[in-house]
Amino acid sequence: MGAADARIRRGTKAPGIVTDPAPIRDAATIILLRRQAGAASVLMGMRGAAAVFMPSKYVFPGGAVDAADAAATLAAPLSDPHRSRLAREPRPGTATDPHAIAAAALRELAEETGQLIGRPGRCDWPGFAEAGLAPDAVPLTYLFRAITPPGRPRRFDARFFLADAACLATDPDDFSRACDELSHLHWVPLAQARALDLPFITEVVLAELADLIADLPHDAPLPVPDTVPFFDNRSPAPRFAQIA
């Protein structure tokens, strides 16, 4: 894990899952990575001060999976090993739907930033419909998973995807079609991102990303991580695992 080692203990055994008033919902997030010669940056925005979950924090675009995401038409599905890794370690009593999670990530990216990852096709989602595109899950790399700890007003089982900004079908500097859920949308140099007011888990994900792309040429394909780190907070004692 590199820089994140000091913050997380690997291999802790989790005690029995505890009951918490806030239900855990599936969620999906996209980390858009923009690589130019000598520099890398990520797209981030700030949540509103009145937001129930993570107010005034800088985050990646993303949100909860909607029921309709399971039926979303994609130009191409999520590829393996990402699809099979998403299905591993389901929460007890639930079934993981990799299609719905990938679709939610693409939908939330479009809604919150106006940025589209798609191919020519038909889709009735705002942005995609006007552009004549269907969302494309092939560019998504499954990077990280985290479950919100007990005691928070909202809890999510969040899957973090990485995508190269070069795959965007839109102008990466045009946020005119974004909704108002995130303000101050901008490309943050990766070396400076951890200086922002971030949720703890976002700091950890940024450390994982920095390790993954260290010394990677700016024009090289994004690598597939050997494993997907899983920060499991279903219980008061966190468990850190690796999804292989």
Secondary structure, DSSP 8 states (H G I E B T S, - for coil): -GGGTTT--TT---------SS-EEEEEEEEEEEEETTEEEEEEEEE-TT-SSSTT-EE-SEEE--GGGGG---SB---TTHHHHHTSS--TT----HHHHHHHHHHHHHHHH----EEES---STTHHHHTEEEB-TT-EEEEEEE--TTSSSEEEEEEEEEEGGG-SS-TT--TT--SSEEEEEEEEHHHHTTS---HHHHHHHHHHHHHHTT--TTS-----SSEEEEE-SSSS-EEEEE-
